Amino acid sequence: MTTEGRDEAGERPLIAHLLELRMRLLRGLTGLVLVLLALLPVANRLYAFLAQPLLAKLPKGGQLIATQVASPFFAPMKLAFFVALMIAMPWLLYQLWAFVAPGLYRREKRLALPLLASALALFYAGCAFAYFLVLPMVFGFLARVTPDGVAMMTDISAYLDFVLVLFLAFGLAFELPVALVILALLGWVTPTQLREGRGYAIVGIFIVAAIVTPPDVVSQLMLAVPMVLLYEAGILAARLVAPRPGRDGASA
């Protein structure tokens, strides 16, 4: 059992990992497809719910329109897929966790699982914040600045793309504490450096808010202010998990 035997023994773990990865991918995809199939019959209701922040602020005579022949079909389907992805995300992340967890140390498991759960919860919170607070404010502003004689009628596909981009922007922005904790765990920054760089961070936050939000002060502030608060929360969390001198070794 020379070279051939060693090669065969070395290939088995790789093949086992690939088979495990394929199984996890299939399970995750199956869960996503099942959720999507359950949502397809109510896709139009989902779109009507998503359109409420705009419809509630439209002036008299304003409405959503479809400028493309297939938009009334594809826009709700696209929304149904996005909602299915959001609902199935815990299941997808569980499959990812089940694949990588056996190779982690105990300390890494204790830290990774709360970080994963926190990231998911913060992303959901960011999307909810955008829907219930930001969208009504943004559309109220846009309705007020619409020139006289101009009917505000938005294409359903353009509206969906605008809202999904806003959801993604706020969802990712709310991940700021998790990002700071990961940087502290990796030793790339310290809580002291985060506190000392607070001024630069606030300037950067307002620049990002100005780029990713519509061109009105209200929506920019509604993204920037929560991000500043989340930055402070990230500093506090980083202080709890940052490696301390003399405790650099990871526990097995």
C-alpha positions, -999 to +999 in steps of 0.1 A: +000+000+000+023+026-012+015+057-033-017+043-047-030+034-012-022+068+002-038+085-028-070+065-024-071+073+013-066+110+006-093+111-020-120+096+002-123+127+025-125+150-005-152+129-021-171+127+012-170+165+015-182+170-020-211+146-015-220+163+018-219+197-001-241+184-028-266+171-003-267+204+016-271+224-016-300+201-027-317+204+006-314+241+006-326+244-029-355+221-022-366+242+008-364+274-013-385+258-041-411+246-017-415+280-002-417+296-036-444+272-048-464+280-017-461+318-024-469+317-061-507+316-057-505+347-035-479+366-056-504+393-066-514+399-029-478+402-020-473+428-046-504+447-034-490+447+001-456+459-011-473+487-031-492+501-001-465+527+009-467+542-025-504+539-031-511+556+002-491+587-008-501+590-044-521+622-052-556+619-067-553+602-101-519+586-094-516+549-099-492+521-107-490+512-144-475+484-165-455+497-194-445+463-207-468+435-218-454+408-194-449+431-164-481+422-146-469+386-146-432+389-140-432+416-114-453+395-088-432+364-097-400+383-090-413+395-057-425+360-047-390+347-053-375+375-032-399+368-004-393+330-007-356+337-004-361+358+027-384+331+043-361+303+034-329+321+045-328+305+080-330+270+064-303+279+038-280+292+065-287+261+086-275+240+057-244+261+054-238+258+092-243+220+091-216+218+064-189+240+080-196+234+118-178+200+120-145+217+111-148+245+137-133+247+172-157+250+201-149+286+206-155+293+169-188+276+171-198+296+202-190+328+183-202+319+148-237+308+157-247+341+175-231+361+147-250+342+121-283+346+140-276+383+146-268+390+110-300+374+099-321+393+125-305+426+116-311+421+079-348+414+086-349+445+109-333+466+081-359+455+056-388+461+081-374+496+089-373+504+052-409+492+046-427+507+076-407+539+081-386+549+051-408+541+022-438+562+035-415+591+041-398+588+007-430+585-013-446+613+008-417+636-002-418+626-038-456+631-040-452+666-025-425+677-050-443+664-081-449+694-104-484+706-110-499+690-141-477+659-138-495+626-130-474+604-108-478+570-123-450+545-116-442+514-136-447+483-115-414+468-125-395+500-118-412+503-084-403+468-075-367+473-084-365+505-065-380+489-033-358+458-035-327+480-039-338+500-008-344+468+011-310+455+002-293+488+012-310+490+046-306+453+052-269+454+046-265+487+065-280+471+095-252+445+094-227+471+106-224+458+142-217+423+129-191+436+105-173+454+134-174+424+156-159+402+129-131+428+123-124+428+160-123+390+162-099+389+133-077+414+152-078+439+123-092+466+145-096+471+183-125+487+202-101+516+210-095+522+173-132+521+165-139+547+192-110+569+180-122+566+144-158+575+153-157+609+135-144+594+102-170+566+105-198+591+109-187+611+078-185+578+058-219+568+070-235+600+058-217+597+025-230+561+020-265+573+030-264+600+005-254+576-023-279+547-016-310+567-007-332+589-028-321+625-031-340+639-001-326+648+033-353+628+052-344+594+038-307+601+041-311+609+078-333+578+083-305+556+071-276+576+086-289+579+121-296+542+127-262+534+112-245+557+137-264+540+165-255+506+151-219+517+149-220+525+187-236+491+193-209+474+173-182+491+194-198+477+226-201+442+211-165+443+199-154+451+234-170+418+246-154+396+219-121+412+210-090+391+218-073+403+249-035+403+255-024+369+269-056+352+255-047+349+219-048+311+217-080+296+205-095+269+227-099+236+212 
